[in-house]
Amino acid sequence: KSGDRLISKLGPKKIRTCFDEAMAYQKEDGSIRLMARNCLGEIAETTSVDEGETWSEAKLSGIPNPDTRFYVSRTPSGKVLLINNDVRARRINMTAYLSDDDGKTWKYKVLIDPRNEVSYPDADFVGEDIYTIYDRERTGAKEILLAKFTEDDLMQGKPIEPWVIAKP
């Protein structure tokens, strides 16, 4: 039916969200993995195998997330980087994960910041360095923090020490 085709072009059946924030990366097989925050304590995901024309039904990924923004992308070396609060219910434990199997598993994981109210990570790559920025206590400390590390740091489990770059 033409109506069914139109719905498939708009996307999969959605998992309930409070805020619509999603990120995607292209997998090694050419498919696109779209991951999104939701109200259920885990990142949701869906996949397209036809360049975004149609999408699989959305499902929970098993990756904890307290309904807040996360960051995911492929690194310049081809691994997948995920920065996320490593809990289901609170904005604590900002953590960097690294996958060397296209995001199937997250073998490497290092805590960036264990404090309360850390959220909204973003990242960029310069050479071998990964720069991650995030905020802490939007109504309290009002800090913007920066952490610099490499894939090797993550794989070796080296501690990451962020520093405050903006505070009122």
N, C-alpha and C positions, 0 to 999 in steps of 0.2 A: 504494500500500500504506500502511496506517496506520503501520507501522513507519518507512517512508521519510519520511512527513510529520512524525513525532515528531522524527526526526533533523534535518530542516530547521529545526524550531522551536528546536532546541538550538544551532544555529549551523553555520558552514561547516566543511569539513575543515580541521583546524588545521595550521599550520606548526610544526615542533618548537620548543619554548621551554624555557629553563632556569627562568625565572620568568614567571608570567602577570601582565603589566602592560599595560594597554591604555587608550587614550583615544579619544573619538569627538567628531565635530561634525556638525551638520546642514548639508548643502550647499544652495546656492541653489535647486536643483531639488526640494528636500524629502527627498532620499535621505540616508542616514546613512553617513558614512565612519568606519569603525572602524580604528584603527591600533594595532599591537602590537609590542613588542620581541620578538626571537627570537635564535637562536644563529647566524644566517647572515650577519651584517654589514650588514643593511638592515632598515628598518622594514617589517613586513608590513602588509597592508591587506585589508579586505573591505568590501563595500557592501550595504546593504539598501535596497530601493526600496519596501518595504511596512511601514514603521514598526517594523522589527526582527523581523517575523514570519519572514522567510527572509533568507539571506545568500548573496552570491556566494562562489565558491571563493576561499580566501585566496591571496594572491600577494605577491611582494616588490614594494615601491614604487619602488625605485631610490634612496631616501633613505638615506645611510649612517647606521649606528647600531651601536655596539659592545656590543649586548645589555645596555643599561641603560635606565632610565626616561627618558622625554622628556615634553614638554608640548606639547599642541596644542589650540587652540580658536579660535572666531571672536571677533574683537575687536568692541568696541561700534560701530565704523564699518562692520563687515561684512567686513573682510579676515580672512585666516587667519594666526595666529601659531603658529610652531613653534619650540620651544627644544630643542636637541638637541646631543649631541656630534657634531661634523662629521667623524667618522672611522669606520672599520669595526671597529677592533680595540682601541682604548684609550680610557679616559675622559679625554680631553683635548679642547681646542678647543670649550668650551661656546659655542654660536652661536645667535643669534636670526635667524630667517628670517621673511619676511613675503610673503604671496601676495595678489595682487589679482585672481586668476582662479580662486578657489575651491579652491586647493591643487593645481591642475594643474602649476604651475611656482612656483618660489620666486625671484622676480626680485631681491628685496632680501635681503641677508644681511650681518650684522655680528658679528664675533667678540666675545664677552663676556669670556672668560677662556681663555688659551692653555695654562694650566698642567696638569700631570698630576693625576689623581684628582679631577676636578671632575665632579659627577654630581647626579642627582635634582632637576632643576629644577621649579619650580612658578611660577605667575604669577597676578596679579590686576590689575584695571583700575580706576583712579580718575580720572575725568575723561579727559583725554588722556594721562595717565601710565600706563605699564606698569611694574609692580613685579615683578621676578623674584628668586626666592630659590633657592639651591642650596647644596650642601656641597662641601668640599674636604678630602681626606685624612682619611677616617673613623678611621683608626688612627694618623695622624701629627699634622698640624696641627689636626685636628678643628674646622675653621672652618665657620661658616654665613655665607654672603655674600648681599648684596642689591645688585641693579642696578636703576636707574631710568632709563627712556628713553621715547620716544614713537614712534609710527609714522613721523612725519616724520624723526626721528633715524635710523631704519633706512633709510628711502628716500633720505636724503642721505648714508648711509654714515658718519655721525658715530661716533667712538669711544665705547664704553660703558666706564665706569670703575666697577666694583663696589667695595663696601667691606665689611669684615668687621663683622658685627653680633653674633656670638657666637663665643667661643673659650674653652676651658677654662683 
